Amino acid sequence: MLARLVRDFPESPGLSYEPKWDGFRCIVFRDGDDVVLGSRNEKPLDRYFPELRGSLLANLPNRCVLDGEIVIAGPSGLDFDALTQRIHPAESRVNLLSQSTPASFVAFDLLAFDDRSLLDEPFADRRSMLEDVLQHVEVPIHVTPSTTTPDEARDWFSRFEGAGLDGVIAKDGDLRYQPGKRVMLKVKHERTADCVVGGFRQHKDGEGVGSLLLGLFDESGVLHHVGVASGFSVARRSEFVDVLEPLQLVDGSDHPWHIPDNGLEQRVPGGQSRWSAGKDLSWTPLRPELVAEVSYDHLQGDRFRHATSFKRWRPDRSPESCTYAQLDTPIPTELTEVFGI
């Protein structure tokens, strides 16, 4: 069951609120000694998180189906980068990471118990049963916090972001479980930032600009690649060509991101990985003089977690003013508080 994005915080009688976990969505099936971790794309996650099997067997009822999220908690909160590193083809690497960065499972819905399907039961009843059957679970298995008080949910929305959560989910107490349908509500963080446009990538169809490469300066004056702005209309892709053409560098050797070996800790664009799947990651460098205002929902460490949305050009801003200091970065919340333990 999925959620649709809403911009206004939902408030109505019968709503329950939960933190929105930033991890891998997972359906856990347990039948006796058999445990299966199912992903959104119906591919099993078992081989990537072997450390969860024993904990699930020790904590879950003998026969049940749970909906939840696999997360990894780091010193500063949830660590999505560490989570993605677990999807690795080498079993030895997976086993090593399962010990150095162990995962947790956060349950937020109960879909079946014993021989009984709960899909047609109201969410309020499923939540009550979830709390009952998992009341004695121990780490790394958790039950997500839940509240029916909007003020408490708003407090979570602001405080929990510091621990890596990216919003709040709202569910109607009468809601039946509807797989594949966006019947829950989600409120996500959205802010704006002024960024240096350090380059661009051509659209995949070869027509116009497909994405803008964004940069921010740190306290030492080093320009870091922090993400991209994409999802442009056909008209805007063409319009951007005219805007960017005067800034293109024929020889990018003087570009701040052309640093084969300068000894700096610096994030730069490009480079193949197992996530790029052979995609063309070539990009065209630009003189770092243009500033764009973009909207973003979540900051993951020193970069934007998702692609940003272009809002407007900022000719009134200098590139040097585009620093990390402008970002609304909340103080991290202790994960023990987030997990409710």
C-alpha distance (Angstrom), angle and dihedral (degrees) to the residues before:
residue distance angle dihedral
M1 . . .
L2 3.78 . .
A3 3.80 138.6 .
R4 3.78 132.7 -128.0
L5 3.78 122.1 -139.4
V6 3.80 119.5 -108.7
R7 3.79 124.9 -178.6
D8 3.80 98.8 -155.1
F9 3.78 117.4 68.3
P10 3.84 105.3 -107.5
E11 3.79 117.1 -124.3
S12 3.78 123.0 174.9
P13 3.81 136.8 125.9
G14 3.79 113.8 -79.1
L15 3.80 98.2 26.6
S16 3.79 121.5 134.0
Y17 3.80 122.1 -160.5
E18 3.80 131.2 -149.7
P19 3.81 134.5 175.0
K20 3.81 113.0 -96.4
W21 3.80 105.7 -120.7
D22 3.80 118.9 -143.6
G23 3.81 101.4 -143.1
F24 3.81 142.3 83.9
R25 3.79 114.3 -48.1
C26 3.79 108.6 -127.4
I27 3.80 138.9 -178.7
V28 3.81 111.0 -152.4
F29 3.81 117.3 -152.4
R30 3.79 117.6 -168.1
D31 3.79 124.9 -177.4
G32 3.78 111.6 164.8
D33 3.79 108.0 -62.1
D34 3.79 92.6 -8.8
V35 3.81 118.1 97.2
V36 3.81 124.5 176.2
L37 3.80 126.0 -175.8
G38 3.81 109.1 -154.0
S39 3.82 123.9 -164.2
R40 3.80 132.0 -150.2
N41 3.81 90.4 -96.6
E42 3.83 90.6 49.3
K43 3.80 92.8 -110.9
P44 3.82 115.1 131.6
L45 3.79 118.9 -108.1
D46 3.81 95.7 -166.3
R47 3.81 97.8 106.0
Y48 3.81 92.0 52.1
F49 3.82 96.2 52.2
P50 3.81 106.3 34.5
E51 3.81 92.4 153.3
L52 3.82 91.5 68.7
R53 3.80 96.3 62.4
G54 3.79 97.3 76.0
S55 3.81 93.2 44.8
L56 3.80 92.5 48.9
L57 3.80 91.8 50.1
A58 3.80 90.4 48.9
N59 3.81 96.3 47.0
L60 3.81 109.2 31.4
P61 3.79 129.0 78.4
N62 3.79 114.9 -98.8
R63 3.80 93.3 -101.9
C64 3.80 122.0 23.5
V65 3.79 146.9 117.4
L66 3.81 119.4 -135.1
D67 3.79 132.5 -171.4
G68 3.79 115.8 -148.8
E69 3.78 149.2 111.9
I70 3.79 135.1 -81.8
V71 3.81 110.4 -138.7
I72 3.79 138.8 169.6
A73 3.79 118.9 -140.7
G74 3.79 118.1 -147.9
P75 3.81 132.9 -179.9
S76 3.82 92.3 -81.7
G77 3.78 99.9 35.7
L78 3.77 136.8 -78.7
D79 3.79 111.2 0.2
F80 3.80 111.3 -151.1
D81 3.79 92.5 174.4
A82 3.81 90.2 59.3
L83 3.79 88.6 48.5
T84 3.81 94.1 54.4
Q85 3.80 90.6 49.6
R86 3.79 88.3 64.2
I87 3.82 91.6 69.0
H88 3.79 92.3 83.9
P89 3.82 129.9 141.5
A90 3.82 94.8 -137.8
E91 3.80 113.9 84.8
S92 3.80 91.2 -156.9
R93 3.80 90.6 57.0
V94 3.82 91.9 48.0
N95 3.80 91.3 50.3
L96 3.79 91.9 49.2
L97 3.80 92.6 50.4
S98 3.79 91.8 45.0
Q99 3.80 86.4 65.3
S100 3.81 100.1 38.6
T101 3.84 97.1 40.7
P102 3.82 106.3 20.2
A103 3.79 118.5 -168.7
S104 3.80 131.5 -129.1
F105 3.79 131.1 -150.2
V106 3.81 120.2 -136.4
A107 3.81 113.9 -163.1
F108 3.80 120.3 -152.9
D109 3.82 105.4 162.0
L110 3.80 139.4 32.0
L111 3.82 113.2 -144.5
A112 3.80 101.4 172.8
F113 3.79 137.6 10.2
D114 3.81 125.3 -170.2
D115 3.82 104.0 -35.6
R116 3.80 94.3 -27.2
S117 3.80 125.0 104.4
L118 3.80 112.9 -145.5
L119 3.81 98.1 -170.7
D120 3.81 92.6 109.0
E121 3.80 94.8 44.6
P122 3.84 119.1 101.5
F123 3.78 114.2 -97.7
A124 3.81 91.5 -118.7
D125 3.81 88.9 61.0
R126 3.81 93.0 44.6
R127 3.81 90.3 50.6
S128 3.80 91.5 50.4
M129 3.81 90.9 51.0
L130 3.82 91.2 46.1
E131 3.80 91.2 55.2
D132 3.79 90.4 46.8
V133 3.81 99.2 49.1
L134 3.82 93.7 41.2
Q135 3.80 99.2 38.7
H136 3.82 92.9 115.5
V137 3.83 100.1 41.4
E138 3.79 118.2 137.5
V139 3.80 131.7 -151.6
P140 2.98 132.7 -42.4
I141 3.82 86.4 34.7
H142 3.81 115.8 70.8
V143 3.79 141.6 173.8
T144 3.79 112.2 -133.2
P145 3.81 116.8 -114.3
S146 3.80 113.8 -105.3
T147 3.80 134.2 -171.1
T148 3.78 138.6 176.9
T149 3.81 91.7 -155.9
P150 3.84 113.5 98.7
D151 3.81 93.1 -156.2
E152 3.80 91.6 56.3
A153 3.81 90.2 47.6
R154 3.81 90.3 51.7
D155 3.78 88.7 51.3
W156 3.81 89.6 52.6
F157 3.79 89.7 48.3
S158 3.80 91.5 61.2
R159 3.83 102.7 30.5
F160 3.79 102.1 40.5
E161 3.79 94.2 54.6
G162 3.78 88.5 77.7
A163 3.79 88.1 65.1
G164 3.80 93.4 53.5
L165 3.81 102.4 -91.1
D166 3.77 115.4 133.2
G167 3.79 106.6 -154.6
V168 3.79 146.7 -43.4
I169 3.81 132.4 -67.7
A170 3.81 119.9 -145.1
K171 3.82 122.2 -159.1
D172 3.77 129.8 -175.9
G173 3.79 112.6 -123.7
D174 3.82 90.3 -131.0
L175 3.81 93.2 51.0
R176 3.81 116.1 128.7
Y177 3.79 116.6 -150.4
Q178 3.81 107.8 -95.1
P179 3.83 112.6 -177.5
G180 3.80 115.1 -141.5
K181 3.81 94.8 9.2
R182 3.80 125.2 112.7
V183 3.78 97.7 -131.7
M184 3.81 99.9 133.3
L185 3.80 121.4 77.3
K186 3.80 126.6 -125.9
V187 3.78 129.6 -166.9
K188 3.79 113.5 -162.8
H189 3.78 132.4 -172.4
E190 3.78 115.5 -98.9
R191 3.76 124.3 -178.1
T192 3.77 137.0 156.6
A193 3.78 130.8 -120.7
D194 3.79 135.3 -178.6
C195 3.81 110.0 -126.5
V196 3.78 137.1 -177.8
V197 3.82 112.1 -114.2
G198 3.79 101.3 -134.4
G199 3.79 98.7 171.5
F200 3.77 146.3 -31.3
R201 3.78 142.1 -127.7
Q202 3.77 123.2 -135.2
H203 3.79 117.6 -113.6
K204 3.79 114.2 -95.7
D205 3.82 91.9 -113.2
G206 3.80 89.8 55.4
E207 3.79 94.1 -114.0
G208 3.78 117.3 117.0
V209 3.79 133.0 -41.6
G210 3.80 116.4 -24.5
S211 3.80 99.6 -177.4
L212 3.79 142.1 -2.4
L213 3.81 118.2 -130.9
L214 3.79 109.5 -134.7
G215 3.78 130.4 -152.4
L216 3.81 139.8 -170.7
F217 3.80 129.9 -168.1
D218 3.79 121.1 -124.7
E219 3.82 125.2 -145.5
S220 3.81 90.4 -84.5
G221 3.79 93.5 55.1
V222 3.82 94.9 -106.5
L223 3.81 114.4 144.3
H224 3.82 112.5 -133.9
H225 3.78 127.5 -165.7
V226 3.82 103.4 -121.5
G227 3.80 104.1 173.6
V228 3.78 145.4 -64.0
A229 3.77 140.4 -81.0
S230 3.80 113.3 -139.6
G231 3.80 144.9 145.0
F232 3.80 95.7 89.4
S233 3.80 125.2 169.9
V234 3.81 118.9 -112.9
A235 3.80 90.2 -105.2
R236 3.79 93.2 50.6
R237 3.82 93.2 47.1
S238 3.79 88.3 57.6
E239 3.80 93.4 42.9
F240 3.81 91.5 53.8
V241 3.81 91.3 56.9
D242 3.80 89.9 65.4
V243 3.81 92.4 45.7
L244 3.80 95.7 49.1
E245 3.79 101.4 37.1
P246 3.85 95.6 84.0
L247 3.83 90.0 53.1
Q248 3.81 98.0 51.7
L249 3.79 116.8 121.7
V250 3.78 116.6 -140.9
D251 3.79 90.0 -165.1
G252 3.80 111.0 35.1
S253 3.79 95.9 -171.3
D254 3.81 90.9 107.2
H255 3.79 93.7 48.9
P256 3.85 115.5 115.5
W257 3.80 89.7 -123.6
H258 3.80 94.8 52.1
I259 3.79 94.8 90.8
P260 3.80 112.6 136.7
D261 3.81 92.4 169.0
N262 3.77 118.3 -5.9
G263 3.81 97.5 134.3
L264 3.82 93.5 -121.7
E265 3.76 127.0 131.6
Q266 3.77 95.6 -121.8
R267 3.81 135.3 152.6
V268 3.82 112.4 -136.5
P269 3.83 132.5 175.7
G270 3.78 127.1 -106.4
G271 3.75 133.3 37.4
Q272 3.79 128.5 124.7
S273 3.78 122.4 -99.5
R274 3.77 136.4 166.2
W275 3.80 86.8 -92.4
S276 3.81 95.0 57.9
A277 3.83 92.4 61.7
G278 3.78 93.6 -156.6
K279 3.80 94.9 -49.7
D280 3.78 118.6 157.3
L281 3.80 103.7 -102.9
S282 3.80 95.7 174.5
W283 3.77 115.0 131.8
T284 3.79 139.6 -172.7
P285 3.82 115.7 -119.2
L286 3.79 119.3 -132.4
R287 3.76 131.4 -163.9
P288 3.82 100.8 -95.9
E289 3.79 94.7 -119.5
L290 3.81 103.6 105.8
V291 3.81 122.5 88.2
A292 3.80 124.4 -157.4
E293 3.78 129.0 -172.2
V294 3.80 111.5 -137.4
S295 3.79 134.8 178.0
Y296 3.80 119.8 -128.7
D297 3.77 135.5 179.1
H298 3.78 106.0 -156.6
L299 3.79 139.8 16.4
Q300 3.82 115.4 -145.1
G301 3.77 107.3 -164.3
D302 3.80 105.8 -58.7
R303 3.81 98.9 -14.7
F304 3.80 141.2 56.5
R305 3.80 110.7 -88.2
H306 3.83 93.7 -144.9
A307 3.79 135.6 21.2
T308 3.79 111.8 -75.2
S309 3.80 128.9 -131.7
F310 3.78 120.9 -117.9
K311 3.80 112.8 -123.6
R312 3.82 106.9 170.1
W313 3.78 146.4 -40.9
R314 3.81 116.2 -91.0
P315 3.82 107.4 -149.8
D316 3.81 87.5 164.2
R317 3.81 92.3 65.0
S318 3.79 125.7 77.5
P319 3.82 118.8 -136.6
E320 3.81 90.2 -121.1
S321 3.81 89.7 62.4
C322 3.83 91.3 61.6
T323 3.79 98.6 95.4
Y324 3.80 136.9 144.4
A325 3.79 88.1 -109.1
Q326 3.82 91.1 77.8
L327 3.79 93.3 61.6
D328 3.78 120.2 102.3
T329 3.79 97.5 -124.4
P330 3.80 113.4 174.1
I331 3.78 123.7 -143.8
P332 3.81 108.8 -96.8
T333 3.79 116.5 -102.7
E334 3.80 119.0 -137.3
L335 3.78 109.2 -98.2
T336 3.77 90.3 -136.3
E337 3.79 87.3 65.7
V338 3.80 92.3 47.8
F339 3.79 92.2 49.5
G340 3.79 91.7 45.6
I341 3.81 94.9 -128.1
